[in-house]
């Protein structure tokens, strides 16, 4: 089923490109709907394109156990990211029904319409509509890189904004997501399963340094306002400070622009990105205070200006302790090698985790590679994950 789904949107490199509301995205959602229909799940789309396959429960309790992941990919991504979580949930629910019949509590498999932010400049469009955090007002002016308006793309895919009703779900009792790790920790530790306790918060900044462009040969070192050397000091400082602050803290400078970017001119301006992640707000607060204090001190000593603009602030989310305990007990009973983990990447589970009891489970990624055609997890490891998920869903719904 992994290969079957990956054939929809397959790239020349053997990767997968399935962007929100494109033809390949729609084909994949309809293919999943068809296979769910054949398995006697009650299928339906909500007004933004989230697909649900419902297995009704026998109890009158209106609460639902929701399980699944996202159908969209990055450009030329791997075939396991998101897709595995949907397929694993579908197989797990199918096996439970075949073995035990109808559950006590309703279970729904969800193929969330978007998580990656690969086509439009927003993420979690699927889960944040379900939580009520997003509405159409957010995307009225949004366009993709080709200038196609978000609402027009939505309409072309068959989800007419004129028919939009907020797809908020207040009946979800618990959400379970299984996902490839997208890192190398499980493989390095030779473990089969990761039980996620926290999903990190993310803060992203743009740092702009304003110095003074001048001649590289005639400007003495002591009189320079060199934006590049100042940026180098900042980047070295924030990197070493991250290592010293906490082993789980990560700080990344991934983009850097220099002006005028000429070999024989002292740079007058530098702008760089800063991505900071940790699972505790107070650690991020402390780190940000320390590095930005140093940025201010150092730039003032050189009579230069530094502007710090924050453009992302995603809060850390703790997974449900009781569900972590259950997953741990099941893994121990079945003799699976497992470890508790903190997820350094964002997942739909972090959106649901603020709304209901939520669990996130990982299986290994070979060499820690993800968002790439080289993304791979062995069949045996995929099956272990499905088995664990099946047991968790049995605990929750039967």
Secondary structure, DSSP 8 states (H G I E B T S, - for coil): -HHHHHTTTB-TTS-B---TTSHHHHHHHHHHHHHHHHTT-EEEE-TT--EEEEE--SSS---EEEEEEE----TTB-SSTTHHHHHHHHHHHHHHHHHH-S-SSEEEEEEES--S-SSSS---HHHHHHHTS--GGGGTT-B-TT--BHHHHHHHTT--GGG------S-EEEEEEEEE-SSSHHHHTT-SEEEEEEE-EEEEEEEEEE---EETTTS-GGG---HHHHHHHHHHHHHHHHHHH-TT-EEE---EEEES--TTEE--EEEEEEEEEES-HHHHHHHHHHHHHHHHHHHHHTT-EEEEEEEEEE--EE--HHHHHHHHHHHHHTT--EEEEEE-S--HHHHHTTTSEEEEEEE--GGG--SSTT----HHHHHHHHHHHHHHHHHHH-
